[in-house]
Amino acid sequence: MADIDVHHSWYALYTRHQHEKCVHQVLTGKGFESFLPLYTTAHQWKDRVKRVSLPLFPCYVFIRGPLVQWLPVLTTPGVHMIVGCGGQPASISDVEIEAIRRVVESPVKAEPHPYLRCGDRVRVTAGPLRGLEGLLVRKKNWCKLLLSVEMLQRSVAVEVDAAMVQRVGGRSQVFVPGGISPGWSSVPV
């Protein structure tokens, strides 16, 4: 296991629904380094459209600090728990946090998206292929939906927009007779 600098590690806090901004504000007021990535979107009500800032990761706030100071964090109104594994807080890579920070500080449009990985069984939710199910794979820079005819042991790949698919089950083993052709990978989407 790599050495973790407990004084500079990032952690995720699981918060009460729609309490992310309050938690972030209180933790910042307590002197903690807190990070709440937001995005702006338009919300339609019956009588108007309004631009609102929402959390990029609903119900999560990121915090950096040593493990010895968790009591003031855990007693913050709206904080449910520190995200962890095996009863221990799980640190988040500085590289991942900095990538998110760069995105929210840039002029590009960002929005939440379901976590998808190559090999996930997905269903197309929009467009002419709506309702089709297959495996999500990647070829070079394109997402593809892999459709198979089991009896023939043959498959067809069709390009899809990752924003137009949703996961329908657990990960599947990607099988293409004769192996996966050059250029295909199991790199996460």
Steps between C-alpha positions, in 0.01 A plus 500: 500500500633844406577756769205731551566852620217523754552877530427562134267218395156570355194315628134495399224577747156353439245770581129534546312560173519868392725594794829507308528881485423539870751230597766661280436843652507373862818297446673797335391712798656241734832544316496183289603486135173401337420458132149498354506485118191666352353528152238741366185382330160637405198377698153540357211582729142559384544876475873551447842365414776563751874427495608310811831367635486135599760256637687308233500206743163507681524414873881528508744765624876455484727590792875496553664458834655272760308206640529631858250783440193297402277578800426861393434370147265220607305731732432746218124515429420315177804270503403131510844338478845495351512276195726206567577136451518238772413752769792727407476835317604459136723771359445646153784568261619862476510449122126418490408801717720734296344373175151578635620840627644588157172406332280710730737798481511489118238640261402153374153364576501215749212298641458181703506175306444143617822308552546261208783263423576295195340161541188639669169376364313811383171604343473783246262764640455734201528518125425242230654216705292574811430185702786290358722328755858390460850532641678833514846485342748756375686509171758774488306814608150370429248324722338203334201284582589136442205287380551125472332202339601224742416207273720637221765622742511827312467859616427840355624827646312825450617845608296654783514817704592407861246756621223298329553173685428377851635200686247215528695240693837397634819484303514234235795319358567647156531207258563532131582173318864502401581760765459873511621661179787753503387844613238361742564552868342461837604849609228670711272741314 
